[in-house]
Amino acid sequence: MLESLTIQNVALIQKARLDFSDGLNVLSGETGAGKSVILDSIDFVLGAKADKNMIRYGAEECFVRAEFRLSANRAVIEILDELEIESDDLLVITRRLTKDGKGGSKINGCAVTSAMLKRITSRLVDVHGQSEHFFLLKENHQLALIDNMLGDALVKNKNALEQLLKIRQEINGQLAVLGGDEGERSRRLDILQYQIDEITHAALKAGEEEELLSRREILSHAEKILELLNIARGSLAADGSSLDCLNRAKRALSSLTRFGDEYSGLADRIENAIAEIADVADTVEELENGLDLDPKESDRIENRLDQIKLLKKKYGGSVDNVLSFLNQAKKEYDLLSTSSEKMETLKTRLAHTEQEIFTLCTAITDLRRAAAIGFAERVTKELKTLNISAAQFQVEFSEYSKNDVSHANADGLDKIRFLFSANAGEPLKELGKIASGGEMSRFMLAVKTQLRALYGIGTYVFDEIDSGISGTTARIVGEKFASISRDTQVIAVSHLAQIAAFADRQFYIEKLEESGKTFTHIHAVEGEERTREIARLAGGETGEYALKHSDQLLKNAQIYKNSL
């Protein structure tokens, strides 16, 4: 349950703290006083999308703090343990937002992301606004509501369905690879054969392109290369070249060997140098003689490079990619060439899988129908207690057959509609065609009453769910609130005295002007002050008879609560 709420610099609220009862809490006050700001603050701290326009004019940031008593909320405790957030029975959530749009949220002092915050708060509080019925107007939301009631009974079947759908997808994928029908497969084989032939005839080799580019570079500078090789060979081996000089040096040093070993060593070194230079000269001569300047070779190289470039453009960015494409194309060709038998096997598997899908969808539908019938009966009973004596509520299932199995998804094949009629003799209609806001409000209250035990949520927030009702119906709604609040905390905005009288704690919200500025002031009303507020809600009068009437409303409400 929500124990307290601290609000700072939100709209007209400079600073306020609300300490809630664990039963029914009612927020009342004049229109525009700021009741919705309190609910906006609750939404904000729960993780709703932040809007910097909510920051009080002149302030740099807004801040909201909510303290929750967890009690036996195992779902929240397990999530906190998973997120490694320490907690005892008290859970403190804070959130702030600055004027530049920055902000942050913390749970028990630990910074959390928006997703982490919502994951926890969705198990703490359920907020019902004046337009929440629009949520239930969507058929997929209606289906999700029924599924949530089924819980683990449905999870096993839906998990099995998910696996079957994956198998169906894989089979269809394999069938697509095999070419689908005979005509499509034949066309694919023709394309593959052309691609295989084109690449095979090209006879590509790894590293060939690099060799060709290197050879092209040499041929484009052949004359310069020959000129330089000629100069090098002449310098090394021609008359008067380095070899002649070295030979003369060798002969001179050889004549000195009889004068000492050092001269012999020099002669040996010169001889080694002569051998190395001679080898270099021979190599230069070989390179010079081997340089073919055939102009046709350049044309052959350019043509081959163009061919490789075209293949790379069509089948990959490199020769390796083209060769890889060739291998894959051959494998696909072999597969398609022998696919008839495989296709028959896959089609048999697909038919068997789709039969299993249909059987499972039917089982899921049966579970949903049973849950929907019970749910509709309970909601109808609740509606009758809410002074809609002729209420009819029904969950309509669209029919489907095995021919529809190809459209099955993770939710099965079901399409449902919530149908409702508030008046005797009137046909059941879709929720979106219900005209009365009061009827819709009571319908939502009946649904909430039935779902509160399902989700294990400790706090319900209602924003003017009493819209469009009055008189006896208002008293009945108040009784329903009182009944719900025996085991689930309720925080409700109300303009009706009949409902406010049932509150275990009532807050009065008003706008005040101080020093030329407007503030929203919030305080709990008790005793005579509460009697006057109930009188104001009843008709605005605070005279003797109005106060007696207000006092009687409070007494009657207390008698009813004591009887629960």
C-alpha positions in Angstrom: 0.0 0.0 0.0 1.0 3.6 -0.5 1.7 5.0 2.9 2.7 8.6 2.1 3.3 10.9 -0.9 5.6 14.0 -0.8 5.2 16.5 -3.6 7.5 19.4 -4.3 7.1 22.1 -7.0 4.6 20.2 -9.1 2.1 22.6 -10.9 0.6 24.8 -8.1 1.8 22.6 -5.3 4.9 24.1 -3.7 5.2 21.4 -1.0 2.8 18.9 0.3 2.7 15.5 2.1 -0.2 13.1 2.2 -0.3 10.3 4.7 -2.8 7.8 3.4 -5.0 5.3 5.2 -4.8 1.6 4.2 -8.5 1.7 3.4 -10.5 4.2 1.3 -8.9 7.6 0.7 -10.9 10.3 -1.0 -9.6 13.5 -2.5 -12.2 16.3 -2.8 -12.3 20.0 -3.5 -13.5 22.5 -6.0 -13.0 22.0 -9.7 -9.5 23.2 -10.7 -8.2 23.1 -7.2 -5.5 20.6 -8.0 -6.9 17.1 -7.4 -5.6 15.9 -10.7 -2.2 17.2 -9.9 -1.9 14.7 -7.0 -2.8 11.9 -9.4 -0.3 13.2 -11.9 2.3 13.2 -9.2 1.5 9.6 -8.4 1.7 8.7 -12.1 5.0 10.6 -12.3 6.7 8.7 -9.4 5.4 5.4 -10.8 7.3 6.0 -14.0 4.9 7.8 -16.4 6.3 9.9 -19.2 7.7 13.1 -17.7 6.7 16.6 -19.0 8.8 19.5 -17.8 5.7 21.7 -18.0 4.6 20.1 -14.7 7.4 21.9 -12.9 6.0 24.8 -10.8 6.6 28.2 -12.4 9.8 29.8 -11.0 11.2 26.5 -9.7 14.3 24.7 -11.1 13.0 21.1 -10.6 10.1 19.1 -9.3 10.3 16.1 -6.9 8.0 13.4 -5.8 8.6 10.7 -3.1 6.4 7.7 -2.5 6.6 5.3 0.5 5.1 1.9 0.1 4.5 -0.8 2.7 5.2 -4.1 0.8 3.6 -6.5 3.3 3.3 -9.8 1.5 3.8 -8.5 -2.1 6.1 -11.4 -3.1 6.1 -10.4 -6.8 7.8 -7.0 -5.9 10.2 -8.5 -3.4 11.3 -11.1 -6.0 11.9 -8.3 -8.6 13.9 -6.3 -6.0 16.0 -9.3 -5.3 16.6 -9.9 -9.0 17.7 -6.3 -9.4 19.9 -6.5 -6.2 18.0 -3.7 -4.5 17.9 -4.1 -0.7 14.6 -3.7 0.9 12.7 -4.5 4.1 9.0 -4.0 4.4 9.3 -0.3 3.4 9.9 0.7 -0.3 10.8 4.3 -1.1 10.6 5.6 -4.6 11.9 9.1 -5.6 11.8 10.8 -8.9 12.9 14.3 -9.9 12.8 16.3 -13.1 14.7 19.5 -14.0 13.8 22.4 -16.3 16.3 21.1 -18.9 14.4 17.8 -19.1 16.9 15.8 -17.1 16.0 13.7 -14.1 16.3 10.4 -12.4 14.6 7.8 -10.3 15.7 5.9 -7.3 14.3 2.9 -5.4 15.6 2.6 -1.8 18.4 5.0 -2.8 19.5 2.9 -5.9 19.3 4.6 -9.3 17.0 2.7 -11.7 16.0 3.0 -15.3 12.5 3.8 -16.4 11.9 0.2 -17.5 13.1 -1.1 -14.1 10.9 1.4 -12.3 7.8 0.5 -14.3 8.4 -3.2 -13.8 8.2 -2.7 -10.1 5.4 -0.1 -9.8 3.1 -2.1 -12.2 2.9 -4.6 -9.3 2.2 -1.9 -6.7 -0.5 0.4 -8.0 -3.2 0.3 -10.6 -4.5 3.6 -11.9 -7.9 4.0 -13.4 -8.5 7.4 -15.1 -11.6 8.8 -16.6 -10.6 7.6 -20.1 -9.3 4.2 -19.1 -12.2 2.5 -20.8 -10.6 3.4 -24.1 -8.0 0.7 -23.2 -10.7 -1.9 -23.0 -12.2 -0.8 -26.3 -9.3 -2.5 -28.0 -9.9 -6.2 -28.7 -6.3 -7.3 -28.1 -6.4 -5.7 -24.6 -9.7 -7.6 -23.9 -8.0 -10.8 -24.9 -5.0 -10.1 -22.7 -7.4 -9.5 -19.8 -8.9 -12.9 -20.2 -5.5 -14.5 -20.5 -4.3 -12.9 -17.3 -7.1 -14.5 -15.5 -6.0 -17.9 -16.7 -2.5 -17.5 -15.5 -0.4 -20.7 -15.4 -3.2 -22.8 -16.9 -2.7 -21.0 -20.2 1.1 -20.4 -20.1 1.9 -24.1 -20.8 -0.4 -24.1 -23.9 0.9 -20.8 -25.2 4.5 -21.9 -24.8 3.7 -25.1 -26.7 2.0 -23.0 -29.4 5.0 -20.7 -29.7 7.3 -23.7 -30.3 4.9 -25.1 -33.0 4.8 -21.7 -34.7 8.6 -21.7 -34.8 8.6 -25.2 -36.4 6.0 -24.0 -39.0 8.2 -21.0 -39.8 11.2 -23.2 -40.2 9.3 -25.6 -42.5 8.0 -22.7 -44.6 11.5 -21.3 -44.8 12.9 -24.7 -46.1 10.0 -24.9 -48.6 10.9 -21.4 -49.8 14.6 -22.5 -50.2 13.4 -25.5 -52.2 11.8 -23.1 -54.7 8.1 -23.3 -53.8 6.1 -24.6 -56.7 7.5 -26.5 -59.7 7.5 -23.5 -62.0 9.3 -21.3 -59.5 11.8 -24.0 -58.7 12.6 -24.4 -62.5 13.2 -20.7 -62.9 15.5 -20.7 -59.9 17.5 -23.7 -61.3 18.0 -21.8 -64.6 19.3 -18.7 -62.8 21.6 -20.8 -60.7 22.9 -22.7 -63.7 23.8 -19.5 -65.5 25.6 -18.1 -62.4 27.5 -21.3 -61.9 28.6 -21.5 -65.5 29.6 -17.8 -65.6 31.8 -18.1 -62.6 33.2 -21.6 -63.5 34.2 -20.6 -67.0 36.0 -17.6 -65.6 38.3 -20.1 -63.7 39.1 -17.6 -60.9 42.1 -18.3 -58.7 42.8 -17.0 -55.2 45.5 -14.3 -55.5 45.2 -14.0 -59.2 43.9 -10.4 -59.2 46.9 -9.2 -57.1 49.3 -10.9 -59.5 47.7 -9.2 -62.5 47.7 -5.8 -60.9 51.4 -6.2 -60.1 52.2 -7.3 -63.6 50.2 -4.4 -65.1 52.2 -2.0 -62.9 55.5 -3.4 -64.3 54.3 -3.3 -67.9 53.2 0.3 -67.6 56.8 1.3 -66.5 58.7 -1.3 -68.6 60.9 1.2 -70.5 62.0 2.9 -67.3 62.7 -0.4 -65.7 64.8 -1.6 -68.7 66.8 1.7 -68.6 67.6 1.4 -65.0 68.4 -2.4 -65.2 70.8 -1.6 -68.1 72.5 1.1 -66.0 72.8 -1.3 -63.1 74.3 -4.1 -65.2 76.8 -1.8 -66.9 77.9 -0.4 -63.5 78.4 -3.9 -62.2 79.9 -5.9 -65.1 80.9 -3.7 -68.1 84.5 -2.8 -68.9 85.9 -0.5 -66.1 82.9 -1.5 -63.9 83.0 -2.4 -60.2 83.9 -6.0 -61.0 87.1 -4.9 -62.9 88.0 -2.6 -60.0 87.5 -5.4 -57.5 89.6 -7.9 -59.6 92.5 -5.4 -59.7 92.2 -5.0 -55.9 92.2 -8.7 -55.5 95.3 -9.2 -57.5 97.1 -6.5 -55.6 96.2 -8.0 -52.2 97.1 -11.5 -53.4 100.7 -10.3 -54.0 100.9 -9.2 -50.4 99.8 -12.5 -48.7 103.4 -13.5 -48.1 103.8 -10.5 -45.8 101.2 -11.5 -43.4 97.8 -13.2 -42.7 96.0 -9.9 -42.5 96.6 -9.4 -46.3 95.3 -12.9 -47.0 92.1 -12.1 -45.1 91.6 -9.0 -47.1 92.1 -10.9 -50.3 89.5 -13.5 -49.3 87.0 -10.8 -48.5 87.5 -9.2 -51.8 87.0 -12.5 -53.5 83.7 -13.0 -51.7 82.6 -9.5 -52.7 83.5 -10.3 -56.4 81.3 -13.4 -56.2 78.3 -11.6 -54.7 78.6 -8.7 -57.2 78.9 -11.1 -60.1 75.7 -12.9 -58.9 73.9 -9.6 -58.7 75.0 -8.7 -62.2 73.8 -12.1 -63.5 70.4 -11.6 -61.8 70.0 -8.1 -63.3 70.8 -9.5 -66.7 68.2 -12.2 -66.3 65.6 -9.6 -65.2 66.5 -7.5 -68.2 66.2 -10.4 -70.6 63.0 -11.7 -69.0 61.1 -8.4 -69.3 58.7 -9.1 -72.1 57.4 -6.0 -73.7 54.7 -7.8 -75.8 51.9 -5.1 -76.2 49.3 -7.9 -76.4 50.0 -9.0 -72.9 48.8 -5.6 -71.6 45.5 -6.1 -73.4 45.1 -9.6 -72.0 45.7 -8.3 -68.5 43.2 -5.5 -68.9 40.5 -7.8 -70.2 41.1 -10.3 -67.4 40.9 -7.6 -64.8 37.6 -6.3 -66.3 36.2 -9.8 -66.2 37.1 -10.2 -62.5 35.7 -6.7 -61.7 32.4 -7.6 -63.3 32.1 -10.9 -61.4 33.0 -9.1 -58.1 30.2 -6.5 -58.8 27.7 -9.3 -59.4 28.6 -11.8 -56.8 30.7 -10.2 -54.1 33.3 -7.5 -53.3 36.2 -9.8 -53.7 37.4 -12.9 -55.5 37.0 -14.9 -52.3 33.4 -13.8 -52.1 32.7 -14.8 -55.7 34.2 -18.3 -55.1 32.1 -18.6 -51.9 29.0 -17.6 -53.9 29.9 -20.3 -56.4 30.0 -22.9 -53.7 26.7 -21.9 -52.2 25.1 -21.8 -55.7 26.2 -25.3 -56.4 24.8 -26.5 -53.0 21.4 -24.8 -53.7 21.4 -26.2 -57.3 22.0 -29.7 -56.0 19.3 -29.3 -53.3 16.7 -28.0 -55.8 17.6 -30.7 -58.4 16.7 -33.4 -55.8 14.0 -31.4 -54.0 10.8 -33.2 -55.1 11.1 -35.9 -52.5 12.2 -33.4 -49.8 9.3 -31.1 -50.6 6.8 -33.9 -50.2 8.4 -34.7 -46.8 8.2 -31.1 -45.7 4.7 -30.7 -46.9 3.7 -33.7 -44.8 5.5 -32.2 -41.8 3.8 -28.9 -42.4 0.3 -30.4 -42.5 1.0 -32.4 -39.3 2.3 -29.3 -37.6 -0.6 -27.1 -38.6 -3.0 -29.8 -37.3 -1.2 -29.6 -34.0 -1.4 -25.8 -34.1 -5.2 -26.0 -34.7 -5.7 -28.6 -32.0 -3.7 -26.4 -29.5 -5.6 -23.2 -30.6 -8.8 -25.0 -30.0 -7.7 -26.0 -26.5 -6.7 -22.4 -25.7 -10.1 -21.2 -27.0 -11.8 -23.7 -24.7 -9.9 -22.4 -21.7 -10.7 -18.8 -22.6 -14.3 -19.5 -23.2 -14.7 -21.1 -19.7 -12.8 -18.2 -18.1 -14.8 -15.6 -20.1 -18.2 -17.2 -19.1 -17.3 -17.1 -15.4 -15.8 -13.6 -15.7 -18.9 -12.3 -17.5 -21.2 -13.8 -14.9 -19.2 -12.2 -12.0 -19.1 -8.8 -13.7 -22.8 -8.9 -14.4 -23.5 -9.8 -10.8 -21.3 -6.8 -9.7 -23.2 -4.5 -12.1 -26.5 -5.5 -10.6 -25.1 -4.6 -7.1 -24.1 -1.2 -8.7 -27.8 -0.5 -9.5 -27.8 -1.7 -13.1 -30.4 -4.3 -12.5 -30.9 -5.3 -16.1 -27.2 -5.5 -16.9 -26.0 -8.0 -19.4 -22.3 -8.6 -20.1 -20.9 -11.2 -22.5 -17.6 -12.0 -24.1 -18.1 -12.9 -27.8 -15.7 -15.2 -29.6 -15.4 -15.2 -33.3 -15.6 -18.6 -35.0 -12.6 -20.0 -36.9 -11.8 -23.2 -38.8 -8.8 -25.2 -39.7 -8.5 -23.2 -42.9 -7.6 -20.2 -40.7 -4.6 -21.9 -39.1 -2.1 -20.1 -41.3 -3.1 -16.9 -39.5 -2.4 -18.3 -36.1 0.0 -16.3 -33.9 1.4 -16.4 -30.4 -2.1 -15.6 -29.1 -3.8 -18.4 -31.1 -6.7 -17.8 -33.4 -9.1 -16.0 -31.1 -10.7 -12.7 -31.7 -13.1 -11.5 -28.9 -15.4 -8.6 -28.2 -16.8 -7.3 -24.9 -20.5 -6.8 -25.3 -22.7 -4.9 -22.8 -26.3 -3.8 -22.3 -27.4 -1.7 -19.4 -31.2 -1.7 -20.1 -33.8 -4.4 -20.4 -34.9 -5.1 -24.0 -31.7 -3.5 -25.4 -29.4 -5.7 -27.4 -25.8 -6.3 -26.4 -23.4 -3.8 -28.0 -19.7 -3.3 -28.1 -18.3 -1.2 -25.3 -17.5 1.6 -27.6 -21.2 2.1 -28.3 -22.2 2.5 -24.7 -23.4 6.1 -24.5 -23.6 6.7 -20.7 -20.5 7.8 -18.9 -22.0 6.6 -15.6 -22.7 3.2 -17.0 -19.1 3.0 -18.3 -17.8 4.1 -14.9 -19.7 1.4 -13.1 -18.8 -1.2 -15.7 -15.1 -0.4 -15.0 -15.6 -0.5 -11.3 -17.2 -4.0 -11.6 -14.3 -5.2 -13.7 -11.7 -3.8 -11.2 -13.6 -5.5 -8.4 -13.2 -8.8 -10.1 -9.6 -8.3 -11.1 -8.2 -7.0 -7.8 -7.4 -10.5 -6.4 -5.9 -11.6 -9.7 -3.0 -9.1 -9.9 -2.1 -8.9 -6.2 -1.9 -5.1 -6.4 -2.1 -3.3 -3.1 -3.4 0.1 -4.3 -6.1 1.2 -6.7 -6.3 4.8 -7.8 -9.6 6.0 -9.3 -9.8 9.4 -11.0 -13.5 10.5 -10.9 -14.8 7.1 -11.7 -18.1 8.4 -10.2 -18.5 10.7 -13.3 -22.1 10.6 -14.6 -23.7 9.0 -11.5 -25.6 10.4 -8.5 -28.2 9.5 -5.9 -28.7 5.9 -4.9 -26.2 4.8 -7.5 -23.6 7.0 -5.9 -24.2 5.5 -2.5 -23.9 2.0 -4.0 -20.6 2.9 -5.6 -19.4 4.3 -2.3 -20.3 0.9 -0.7 -18.4 -0.9 -3.4 -15.4 1.3 -2.7 -15.7 0.5 1.0 -15.9 -3.2 0.2 -12.8 -3.2 -2.0 -10.8 -1.1 0.5 -11.2 -3.8 3.2 -8.3 -5.7 1.5 -7.0 -3.3 -1.1 -6.1 0.4 -0.6 -8.2 2.8 -2.6 -7.3 6.4 -3.5 -10.2 8.1 -5.3 -11.0 11.6 -6.6 -14.7 12.3 -6.0 -17.2 15.1 -6.2 -20.0 13.1 -4.6 -20.9 13.3 -0.9 -22.3 9.8 -0.9 -18.9 8.4 -1.9 -16.8 10.7 0.2 -18.8 9.7 3.3 -17.3 6.2 3.1 -13.7 7.4 3.2 -11.4 6.2 6.0 -9.4 9.4 5.3 -10.4 12.4 3.3 -8.2 15.2 1.9 -9.4 18.6 1.0 -7.7 20.3 -1.9 -8.0 24.1 -2.4 -6.3 27.0 -4.2 -5.0 29.9 -2.1 -3.4 33.2 -3.0 -0.5 34.4 -1.0 1.7 37.5 -1.9 0.3 37.5 -5.4 1.0 33.9 -6.0 -1.4 30.9 -6.3 -0.8 27.7 -4.3 -2.6 24.4 -4.0 -3.1 23.5 -0.4 -3.8 19.9 0.8 -4.8 18.8 4.2 -6.7 15.9 5.8 -10.2 16.9 7.1 -11.6 15.4 10.2 -14.4 16.0 12.7 -16.6 19.1 12.1 -14.4 20.2 9.1 -15.1 16.9 7.3 -18.8 17.2 8.1 -18.8 20.7 6.4 -16.9 19.3 3.4 -19.5 16.5 3.0 -22.2 19.1 3.2 -20.4 21.2 0.5 -20.2 18.2 -1.8 -23.9 17.4 -1.2 -25.1 20.8 -2.3 -22.8 23.6 -1.3 -24.9 24.6 1.7 -23.4 24.5 5.3 -26.4 25.5 7.3 -27.9 23.5 10.1 -30.0 21.1 8.0 -27.1 20.6 5.5 -24.8 19.7 8.4 -27.3 17.3 9.9 -27.7 15.6 6.5 -23.9 15.4 6.2 -23.6 13.9 9.6 -26.3 11.3 8.8 -24.4 10.4 5.6 -21.2 9.8 7.6 -23.1 7.7 10.3 -24.8 5.6 7.7 -21.5 5.0 5.9 -19.9 4.0 9.2 -22.7 1.5 9.9 -22.2 -0.1 6.5 -18.4 -0.3 7.0 -18.8 -1.9 10.4 -21.1 -4.5 8.8 -18.4 -5.7 6.3 
